Amino acid sequence: MTEEYFRWTESKWVSPDIDWRKGDLITCGCDIGSTSTQFVIMVDGRLYAYSNQRSKGKSEQSAQLALENALTETEGMTLKDMEYIVGTGYGRVSVPFADKDITEISCHARGANFLYGDKVRTILDMGGQDLKVISCNEKGKVLNFIMNDKCAAGAGRGMETMAEIMQISIEKVGDMVAEYEGDLPDVTPECVVFAKTDALRRLKEGWSKASILSAYCAATAWRVADLIGKVNLEEDFCITGGIAKNKGVVKALEKRLSIQAVKPEFDTQIAGAVGAALYGKALAERARG
Amino acid sequence: MAKIILNGREITATEGDNLLKVCHEAGEYIPSLCYHPDLPPFPGCGPSKTVHRYEKTLENEPCTEDPTRCGLCVVDISGEDSPVYSCQTLVRDRMQVSTDTLEIEMLRRENLSAILARHPRACLVCPQNEGCDRLGCTMNIPEKLRCCSKFNKCELRKVATYIGINRNIPEYKPESVPLIKGGKLFTYDLNLCISCLRCIRACAYEQETGAIGYVLNGDRVMVGTLAESLATSGCKFCGACVAVCPTGAMMPASEKCGQKLTFSAVMLPPTLQLDYTQDGIEKVPEKEGVVQLFDEKSEVIYIAGSSNMRKELQVNLKSAKGARYFTYKENSMFTQRQNELIQHYIDVHGKQPRINEELDDLF
C-alpha cells in the first residue's frame, strides 16, 4: 500500500481523573475545520474528553465521526447527556446536534486562554488553510486580530504538500528539522506551488531532504514572523493548530521572535472546540437561570 | 414654494435653493467630491498669484477657462440640451430632474476617470480590497500606486465605488511632493490631492485670512500654502482643511486635530441592504458565502461566513437583537472571507462587531 506522507495521526483522549456521571453540567464544542475536526467534552468546565481527526467531504459527516470518536472511551456517555453543544469553524452551520454556532475567532481565544493559561496575550493559530494572530486579554476576549493574505504556504496544506513531495511522514518532519544544523538552500517562501518546484530542483542539485525541509520551515517561520510583526507581540505567547506540533517550525519561530511559546499539554488543535465548549457552559448556565 | 419632479417623485422646495442640496435632503443621493453642504460652491475664490508646495513654488498661469470641477454631480434637466452641474443649479418651479439615466452614469464615470488619472488607486479596483489588511500586496503593486492609510474611511473611495471605475484610465504617474507637516496636528500629502478645493474654502470659512490657496498650472489646479510653510502662511492649525478633505491628502496626526470644529456630515453613497425579515431571507440562496447584519443606523453588527447563507440568517433571525438589515455575498472561501472582514472591522473599530462578541459578557 502506498504510504500517505501527508497523513498526520488522529487522536482522542479521555481524562482518567473525572467521572462524568458525578458531574453536573456537560457541555461540548465541535470545531469543523477545512482540514481537521475536533470534538471536545467538558464536565463542569473541566476538560474531560476530545477527538481530533481529518475532516470529511461533508461537514455533517465530520461532526458525526468526531462525536463518535470522542465518546468511545467515555463509558456510556451519549448525546442526551450533553446539555449544550456549540459548533464552530468552517462547517459550524452543519453540525446537526449543535444548539448554537459561534464564529471561530472568539472560540479560539477563549480556548487558548483555557489551555495555555490566563497570562496568554498573543495567540498564533497555524491552521489548515490560514495563519491567524489573535491578541486577547486575561479572560480570553479578542482585542485584535490579523490573518495572512490568501495563501496556503505556511499553513497546514502547504506542510502536507511538502511532506508528500519529500516523501517524509509529516509527523517526522518536525524532529528531522529540529535536529538539522547544516546549511540551507534558498527557497521561495511565498508560494506552495513554487515551493514544490524549488524543492524538487534542490533535491536534484544534491541537497538533503532535511536541509530542504528545514529551509521550508524557516521560510514558514519568516513568513509568520512577518505577520506577527503587525501586532504587538506580548507574552505569554502560544501557538495553536496543527503546525504547532512541528518542532522545526516552532524552534525557528521562537528564535526569530526571540520569545518562548508556552508549551502545550494537550493536542494543539483543540483550542477552537474548547472555546466552543466554554461558550456552551456559559450559555447553559444562563439558560438555567 | 416650488414643486419639482425628481426621478418621477414630486418634491417641495424653495425657488433659488441649491438643487444638489435639495436632492440630498430629499434622500436622493447625487455623488460629488467638491461640494460640501457648509461651504460655498467650487471654486469659492479666485487663484492666488503663487503657491508653495514644500520647496517648489508655482506661479498662476491665467486661463480663460474655469478651473475643472469634479463634475460628478451632473444631472439631466428636462428642457436643457446637456447635463448640468446640480451643485451650481438653482431650483425653479416645475423643474424636472433625472439623476440616474444611463447617459448621466457614463458621464460621471468619465469625469471620475479624469480625477483618478492623477490619484493612486490600485486598491480601489482590486477585487480583494474589502477586508484586505493592505500591509502586503499579493498583486505586487508598488506602494506608491496603492491606496493610502485612509482607505477604510476614504470618501473618494466610496464615491468611486458607487459611480463605477472605467477600465482604461491612464496609468498613474506618482509625483513626489514631500509631506508638509502642520505641527503635530496634521500632515499634508499633496500627491494625493484631487483639487476639489474644499480645504481652501473651509480655511476661509473658519479663518479670516486663509493659509492655503491654488493656482492654475496648465490644465491643472494645484493646491499649496501661500508662503513657504503653513506657519509663515498664517495657518492657525485649526484643522478645518483636514476635516473636509475627501482623500488622504490632508490627514490628522493627533486626536486633537479639528476637535473644536462642527462641520456637517457629507452625504455618502447608499449601500444595498435588505430588510432582515423572514420574507427578506427567503430569497437568499442556500449557498456558501458571507452574511452581514446591520442595525437601524446601517452599522455592521455581525459578520459570519457559512456553508449555507440562508441557514445562517435563519438561525440568527430571532436572537440577533437590533438587527434590521442584512447583506449576503456568495464566496466559496467563506471562512477566510469572514475572517478578512472581521479583521478589517477590528482594524477600523478596535473590536469585533457587537454580535460577534455579544456572548463575551457571559465570561
Interface residues (C-beta under 8 A of the other chain):
Chain A: S34 S59 G89 Y90 G91 R92 V93 S94 D101 I102 T103 E104 I105 S106 R110 Q129 D130 K132 K139 G140 K141 V142 L143 N144 F145 I146 M147 D149 K150 C151 D226 K230 L278 Y279 A282 L283 E285 R286
Chain B: Q128 C132 D133 L135 G136 T138 I303 A304 G305 S306 S307 N308 K311 E312 V315 F334 T335 Q336 Q338 N339 E340 I342 Q343 I346 K351 Q352 N356 E357 L359 D360 L362 F363
